[in-house]
Amino acid sequence: MICAILVIFMQAGFALLEAGSTRMKNAGHVAGKQMLSFSICALAFWAVGYGVTFGNGNAFAGLEGWFLDLPKEKGALPLEITFLFQLSFVAVSLSIAWGGFAERAKLGVYVIFGALYTMLIYPLVGHWIWGGGWLSKLGAQDFAGSTVVHLQGGIAALVATLLLGPRIGKFNSNGTPNAILGHNQVYTVLGTLIIWLGWFGFNPGSTLSAEDGFFGYVALTTNLAAAAGALAALGTARLVVGKADIPMMLNGVLAGLVAITAACAFVEPWAAVLVGVIAGSLTVFTALYFERKGIDDPIYAFSVHGIAGIWGTLSTGLFASPRLVEKTGVGKAGLFYGGGLDQLGVQAVSILAAGIYVAIASFVILWVLKKWMGLRVSEEDEVMGLDLSEHGSYGYPEQLVNPTTQKMDSRVS
């Protein structure tokens, strides 16, 4: 229950991180969307998503357990607490997906896509790996969700980004990008720190037990990877772009956390540091690469969660320690411990299966919504800001509205 609360509190971190990373005229909308998102998740996962993920069924989906109508197993954790813990995970995954929608998507799209993501997209991959599905039977190692939570959210964000198109003013006519700076870097730092704190519910909580103290080991590897990711991203940014970029350092923290999430219970501390270093560097290179290719991902959701999720999932196929594999009882030892290519192959299959399914399902849902109601606000509303156009008031009215005329300040556009 404590770990569930910690992970739910990550929503506050995402609200600060995403609001701080976007412009002042959209700050209230971006922050408020987190409350909307969690509310949608809470109802949709209770009604359908939990049953699809963990209910008895076949290798591909759970087929019972709607509205938590599941038998109580003697000696098992209370169903209500298990539900809240798993709800916190799907809420994080959906928060990641929203990064690709930022500053230009209609509010109604959040409602419909959020409900369908929670009921039909996330739960199927969750069932495959955590609910006794086909990838679980192959021995897929994803202790706390590099694939189930982060890769899914990152791919959904990428699909949304591509279908929505770039924000107004992001790219010049020749394709070169312009920086659209977030309005509050202090918010982004505080948000990232809250997310880092919440991750101690995410990974250690996935041990589902406090009896032998193994959750402490998982907390150690988690923390090491996050710290390594921060320093690696800061150093890489200094070398590549010529400055010690703070947003890139924050992305490095998150990338390190994302990558170690699959591996935290399977790798030794030295490997956790290496996992974080590679994740932190990768997120810098991939963020810059995708931007050069004309992809406007406002908070770099795919680089931070998608690419780092892929690397983290693969990392156990390389570094999974025999003693930890024996302790967890999942999969086989990694390549560098004499385990051959077996586990690495299973990890690659899980990435491909999850990635292809989420990409297709997200595209179909968003394509239908685009044809039916449109995904993107009008150009006038985007320039005005979603705070005013979608909600009727600014998150910072004293900054954006002239107190004498009560009209929008010309600086908003």
C-alpha positions in Angstrom: 0.0 0.0 0.0 2.9 2.4 0.8 4.5 1.6 -2.5 1.2 2.2 -4.3 1.0 5.6 -2.7 4.6 6.4 -3.7 3.9 5.5 -7.4 0.6 7.4 -7.4 2.5 10.4 -6.1 4.6 10.2 -9.2 1.6 11.9 -10.9 2.6 15.1 -9.0 6.0 14.7 -10.5 4.7 14.3 -14.0 2.4 17.3 -13.5 5.4 19.5 -12.6 7.8 18.0 -15.2 5.4 18.3 -18.1 4.0 21.7 -17.1 7.5 23.1 -16.5 8.6 21.7 -19.9 5.9 23.5 -21.8 4.9 27.1 -22.3 3.1 29.2 -19.7 0.0 29.5 -21.8 -0.6 25.8 -21.5 0.6 25.2 -18.0 -2.8 24.8 -16.3 -4.0 22.5 -19.0 -0.9 20.2 -18.9 -0.9 20.0 -15.1 -4.7 19.5 -14.8 -4.6 16.8 -17.5 -2.7 14.6 -14.9 -5.7 14.7 -12.6 -8.0 13.8 -15.5 -5.7 11.0 -16.6 -5.6 9.4 -13.2 -9.3 9.6 -12.8 -9.9 7.9 -16.2 -7.4 5.2 -15.3 -8.9 4.5 -11.9 -12.4 3.8 -13.4 -11.3 2.1 -16.6 -8.8 -0.2 -15.0 -11.3 -1.1 -12.2 -14.0 -1.9 -14.8 -12.0 -3.8 -17.4 -8.2 -3.3 -17.5 -7.3 -5.3 -14.3 -9.3 -8.3 -15.5 -7.7 -8.3 -18.9 -4.2 -8.0 -17.3 -4.5 -10.5 -14.4 -7.8 -12.4 -14.9 -7.8 -16.1 -15.9 -8.0 -16.5 -19.7 -5.6 -17.6 -22.4 -2.1 -16.8 -23.4 -3.1 -13.5 -24.9 -5.7 -11.9 -22.5 -7.5 -12.3 -19.2 -11.2 -13.1 -19.8 -12.7 -12.5 -16.3 -12.5 -10.2 -13.4 -14.5 -7.2 -14.6 -15.1 -4.7 -11.7 -12.6 -6.8 -9.7 -15.0 -9.7 -9.5 -12.2 -12.2 -8.8 -11.9 -15.0 -6.2 -9.9 -14.1 -3.1 -6.9 -16.5 -2.9 -6.0 -17.7 0.6 -2.7 -16.2 1.8 -2.4 -13.8 -1.2 -2.2 -10.1 -0.9 -5.6 -8.4 -0.6 -7.1 -7.9 -4.1 -7.9 -4.2 -3.4 -4.3 -3.4 -2.5 -2.9 -5.3 -5.5 -5.4 -3.4 -7.7 -4.2 0.0 -6.4 -0.6 -1.0 -6.8 -1.1 -2.1 -10.4 -3.4 1.0 -11.1 -0.5 3.2 -10.2 1.6 1.5 -13.0 -0.9 2.0 -15.8 -1.4 5.6 -14.7 2.3 6.2 -15.1 2.3 4.5 -18.5 -0.6 6.8 -19.7 1.2 9.9 -18.3 4.2 9.0 -20.5 1.9 8.7 -23.6 0.6 12.1 -23.0 4.0 13.6 -23.7 3.4 13.1 -27.4 0.1 15.0 -27.2 1.3 18.1 -25.4 0.3 21.6 -26.3 -1.9 20.7 -29.3 -4.3 17.9 -28.7 -8.0 18.3 -28.0 -9.2 17.6 -24.5 -11.8 15.0 -25.7 -9.0 13.0 -27.3 -7.4 12.6 -23.9 -10.6 11.2 -22.5 -11.3 8.6 -25.2 -7.8 7.5 -25.9 -7.0 7.3 -22.2 -9.9 5.0 -21.5 -9.1 2.7 -24.5 -5.4 2.7 -23.6 -6.3 1.6 -20.1 -8.8 -1.1 -21.2 -7.4 -2.5 -24.4 -3.7 -1.5 -25.0 -1.7 -1.6 -21.7 -3.6 -4.7 -20.2 -2.8 -7.0 -23.1 1.0 -6.6 -23.0 0.7 -6.6 -19.2 -1.1 -10.0 -19.4 1.6 -11.4 -21.8 4.4 -10.6 -19.4 2.9 -10.3 -15.9 -0.4 -12.1 -16.1 0.8 -15.6 -17.1 0.6 -15.0 -20.8 2.8 -16.3 -23.6 5.8 -14.1 -23.0 5.8 -15.0 -19.3 5.9 -18.7 -20.3 9.0 -17.9 -22.4 10.7 -16.4 -19.4 10.6 -12.7 -20.3 12.4 -10.6 -17.6 10.6 -7.3 -16.9 10.7 -7.0 -13.2 8.8 -3.6 -12.9 7.9 -2.5 -16.4 10.6 -1.2 -18.8 8.4 -2.9 -21.5 5.0 -3.1 -19.9 4.9 0.4 -18.6 7.5 2.6 -20.3 8.0 1.1 -23.8 4.2 1.1 -24.2 3.8 4.7 -23.1 6.8 5.8 -25.2 5.5 4.1 -28.4 2.0 5.5 -27.9 3.5 9.0 -27.5 5.5 8.6 -30.7 2.4 7.5 -32.7 0.5 10.6 -31.3 3.4 12.9 -32.1 3.5 11.7 -35.7 -0.3 11.9 -36.3 -0.6 15.3 -34.6 2.3 16.9 -36.4 4.7 19.5 -34.9 3.7 22.5 -32.9 3.3 25.8 -34.7 6.8 27.4 -35.0 8.8 24.3 -34.1 10.3 23.9 -37.5 11.5 26.3 -40.2 10.6 25.9 -43.8 13.9 24.2 -44.4 13.2 21.7 -41.6 15.6 23.0 -39.1 14.2 23.0 -35.5 13.5 26.0 -33.3 13.8 25.6 -29.5 10.4 25.9 -27.8 11.5 26.4 -24.2 9.6 25.3 -21.2 8.4 28.1 -18.9 9.8 26.8 -15.5 13.0 24.8 -15.2 12.6 24.7 -11.4 9.3 22.8 -11.9 11.0 20.3 -14.1 13.8 19.7 -11.6 11.3 19.3 -8.7 9.1 17.1 -10.8 12.0 14.8 -11.7 13.0 14.5 -8.1 9.5 13.5 -7.1 9.5 10.9 -9.8 12.8 9.6 -8.6 11.4 9.3 -5.1 8.3 7.6 -6.4 10.4 5.0 -8.2 11.3 3.6 -4.8 7.7 2.4 -4.8 7.8 1.3 -8.4 10.8 -1.1 -8.4 11.2 -2.2 -4.8 7.4 -2.5 -4.5 7.4 -5.1 -7.3 9.1 -7.6 -5.0 5.6 -7.8 -3.4 7.1 -8.7 -0.1 9.1 -7.2 2.7 10.0 -10.5 4.4 13.6 -11.0 3.3 14.6 -7.4 2.6 15.3 -8.0 -1.1 13.4 -4.8 -1.8 16.4 -3.0 -0.4 18.7 -4.5 -3.0 16.2 -3.5 -5.8 16.2 0.1 -4.3 20.0 0.1 -4.5 20.3 -0.9 -8.2 17.5 1.6 -9.0 19.3 4.5 -7.3 22.6 3.7 -8.9 21.2 3.6 -12.4 19.4 6.9 -11.9 22.5 8.7 -10.6 24.6 7.2 -13.4 22.0 8.3 -16.0 22.1 11.9 -14.7 25.8 12.2 -14.9 26.1 10.4 -18.3 23.5 12.6 -19.9 25.0 15.8 -18.5 28.4 14.8 -19.8 27.1 13.7 -23.2 25.2 17.0 -23.6 28.3 18.9 -22.7 30.3 17.1 -25.4 27.6 17.0 -28.1 25.9 20.4 -27.7 28.6 22.3 -25.9 26.8 23.0 -22.7 25.8 21.2 -19.5 22.1 21.2 -20.3 19.9 20.8 -17.3 16.8 19.3 -19.1 19.1 16.7 -20.7 20.4 15.8 -17.2 16.8 15.4 -16.0 16.1 13.2 -19.0 19.2 11.2 -18.1 17.8 10.5 -14.6 14.5 9.3 -16.0 16.2 7.2 -18.7 18.4 5.5 -16.1 15.3 4.8 -14.0 13.4 3.5 -17.0 16.2 1.2 -18.1 16.9 -0.3 -14.7 13.2 -1.0 -14.2 13.3 -4.3 -16.1 16.7 -5.2 -14.7 16.7 -4.0 -11.1 16.2 -7.5 -9.6 18.4 -9.3 -12.1 21.7 -7.4 -12.3 24.6 -6.7 -10.0 25.3 -3.1 -8.8 28.2 -2.6 -11.3 25.8 -3.6 -14.1 23.1 -1.2 -12.8 25.6 1.6 -13.1 26.5 0.6 -16.7 22.8 0.3 -17.6 22.2 3.8 -16.3 25.3 5.3 -18.1 24.2 3.9 -21.5 20.6 4.9 -21.0 21.6 8.5 -20.1 23.8 8.9 -23.1 21.3 7.3 -25.5 18.6 9.6 -24.5 20.7 12.7 -25.5 21.7 11.3 -28.9 18.2 10.0 -29.7 16.4 13.2 -28.6 18.6 15.3 -30.9 18.3 12.7 -33.7 14.5 12.6 -33.7 14.3 16.4 -33.6 16.5 16.6 -36.6 14.2 14.2 -38.4 11.2 16.6 -37.9 9.6 14.8 -34.9 8.3 17.2 -32.3 8.2 15.3 -29.1 7.7 18.1 -26.5 9.1 16.2 -23.5 11.2 13.6 -25.4 8.8 10.8 -24.3 10.0 8.3 -26.8 13.7 8.9 -26.3 13.4 8.8 -22.5 10.8 6.0 -22.1 10.8 4.2 -25.5 14.5 4.0 -26.3 15.6 3.5 -22.6 12.8 1.0 -22.2 14.2 -1.0 -25.1 17.7 -0.8 -23.8 16.6 -1.8 -20.3 14.7 -4.8 -21.5 17.6 -6.0 -23.6 20.1 -5.4 -20.7 18.9 -8.4 -18.7 19.8 -10.6 -21.6 23.3 -9.4 -21.2 23.8 -8.9 -17.5 21.3 -11.1 -15.6 23.2 -12.7 -12.8 22.7 -16.4 -12.2 22.3 -15.9 -8.4 19.6 -13.3 -8.9 17.8 -15.3 -11.7 17.7 -18.2 -9.2 16.3 -15.9 -6.5 13.5 -14.4 -8.7 12.8 -17.7 -10.6 12.3 -15.8 -13.9 14.2 -16.6 -17.1 17.9 -17.5 -17.5 21.3 -15.9 -16.9 22.5 -13.3 -19.4 25.1 -13.6 -22.2 28.0 -12.2 -20.1 27.4 -14.9 -17.4 27.5 -17.8 -19.8 23.8 -17.9 -20.5 24.2 -17.7 -24.2 21.8 -15.9 -26.4 18.6 -17.5 -25.1 17.5 -14.8 -22.7 18.6 -12.0 -25.0 16.4 -13.6 -27.7 13.4 -13.7 -25.4 13.9 -10.1 -24.4 14.1 -9.0 -28.1 10.9 -11.0 -28.8 9.1 -9.2 -26.0 10.2 -5.8 -27.3 9.1 -6.6 -30.8 5.7 -8.1 -29.8 4.9 -5.2 -27.4 6.1 -2.5 -29.8 4.3 -3.8 -32.8 1.0 -4.3 -30.9 1.1 -0.9 -29.2 2.0 1.0 -32.4 -0.8 -0.6 -34.4 -3.4 -0.3 -31.7 -2.5 3.3 -30.9 -2.5 4.2 -34.6 -5.9 2.7 -35.2 -7.5 4.4 -32.3 -6.0 7.8 -33.0 -6.6 7.5 -36.8 -10.3 6.8 -36.1 -10.4 9.8 -33.7 -8.7 12.0 -36.2 -11.3 11.2 -38.8 -14.2 11.4 -36.4 -13.5 14.4 -34.2 -10.0 15.6 -35.1 -7.0 15.3 -32.8 -5.7 18.8 -32.9 -7.0 22.1 -31.7 -7.4 24.9 -34.2 -4.4 27.1 -35.1 -6.1 30.0 -33.3 -6.6 28.0 -30.1 -3.0 26.7 -30.2 -1.6 30.2 -30.5 -4.0 31.4 -27.7 -3.0 28.5 -25.5 -4.9 25.5 -24.3 -5.5 27.0 -20.8 -7.8 29.6 -22.3 -9.2 27.7 -25.3 -10.0 24.4 -23.5 -10.7 25.6 -20.0 -11.6 29.3 -20.1 -8.8 30.7 -17.9 -5.0 30.8 -17.8 -2.9 28.9 -15.2 -1.0 32.2 -14.8 -3.7 34.9 -15.4 -1.7 37.7 -13.7 1.2 37.0 -16.2 -0.8 36.5 -19.4 -3.7 38.9 -19.0 -3.4 42.7 -19.0 -4.9 43.8 -15.6 -6.2 47.1 -17.1 -7.8 45.8 -20.3 -8.4 42.2 -19.2 -7.2 41.1 -22.6 -4.6 38.6 -23.5 -1.0 39.9 -23.4 0.5 40.1 -26.8 3.5 38.1 -25.6 1.4 34.9 -25.4 1.6 34.2 -29.1 
